[in-house]
Amino acid sequence: MLFSKRWLTDQSIGSQTAINRATEDAKRSRSRDLTEGSNRTVVDLTLTDEQQDLRELAHNFAEKEIRPVAWDYDRDATWPQEIVEKAWEVGLMNAELPEAYGGPGLDLLSGVLIEEEMGWGCSGIGTSLMANGLAAAPVIIGGSEELKKQYLTMLAEEPKLASFCLTEPDAGSDVGGMKTRAQKQGDKYVISGSKCFITNGSHASWYTVYAKTDADAGHRGISAFVVPRDADGVTVDKKEDKLGQRASDTALISFDEVEVPAGNLLGEENKGFKLAMMTLDRTRPGVSGLAVGIARAAFEFASEYSKERVQFGVPIATHQAVAFMIADMATKVEAARLLVWQSAVLHDQGRRNTLAASHAKRFAADAAMEVTVDAVQVYGGYGFIKEYPVEKLMRDAKIMQLYEGTSQIQRLVIAREILNPRPPDTELQTRQETEVSEKAQKEAAPA
Ligand code: COS
């Protein structure tokens, strides 16, 4: 036990002797672990050189291009068009877009590394930059070759945006309760209904829209379609004025007898619900990464402030009440990141990650909320003032517990996966394994 005889007290914080002793103890204990446990299986969490470079690139981008304007964009709810174009230019958007359609074809772990840095810079702007992944995933999973060529390539060739349209005014968590209808008429589908809370909805060039093709079949009557923004009958009705993530665009979109070719169906008719769930398995690790970024930003601001702010004659960091809050923040950031990485790695290995993705989303979102609330507390009264950075983070964090499945829905998925697990989905398993092995073969092939 490293600290068994010397509890960290107010007095020991910052004491060089205590820190040196702890460092020596740590070295001794590490070498003991290595010799005693030499035959243990070790999980290696070291990032590859490429992943480290990518993380650094994303961090520098967040620091130079996002942070300096984040608080102004939040105040005025400014759409970050310039930042979208720059991020696209340097290759920080569409991370998982397959190479066959012009994308970088990165693994999900690389994607979540980018998302954490974007969340650290500004999660509102980060959400705008990352939402293409949500719209593109159903096309990647279920789209025909023609649809992939047309719509995925569009995102790779220009800084264009796409949106995922699942939620409706009366169907949020209860996806099966949606009312939007798609009726097959000859070689077309005709879509009518309203979708709300659509990220990037006002700026998207195309939408992935979920609609009932069999009104009486509950979740087994849903299908998914690609709908171009310029199709007749598509209207952006309203841009929402939000509590947090104010730089991101959130719109209400209506589809009034919108006609799309039958070939715009994604996957099979009436299999759209599963497509949506498979999409969320892929994208929840990413939004959880954004949440880790928010939490990390709040933790960093609070730690710095606690070293500068003097009360009772000493920096508040030397008061145990504050130091322990900082310690808890740090633990939450670390733990959330590990869950996020695990959920991404399982996916990259071609394994089902539903449970891990919900663990990551639930924990990282709740951690972001708790850490940002505590950061405001560390700042005291100043934390409540807009001139200081942390109230924005607290407002931004709230949406993490709501979008891409509330924290309660994540708990529902976790409980079901543990208590009543879904049988293995062989079709999905085969598809993911094929994807992973094709990627490995491509990487192994000589250039
Ligand atoms: N991957 C593949 N299939 C899945 C799946 C997954 N991750 N999760 C569920 N399914 C399948 C089930 O196996 C079941 O299949 P069958 O039709 O063959 O029986 C079907 O989907 C229905 O599953 P379930 O019974 O669990 O559906 P529910 O209606 O109870 O809903 C929840 C499940 C609540 C988890 C789902 O509706 C959900 O995630 N809601 C939140 C939606 C959300 O995140 N909205 C945010 C919008 S995106 S910003």
Residues whose N, C-alpha, C, O or C-beta is under 5 A from the ligand:
A	BS01	COS	L166 T167 G172 S173 V175 G176 H219 K274 M277 M278 D281 T354 Y403 E404 G405 I409 V413 R422
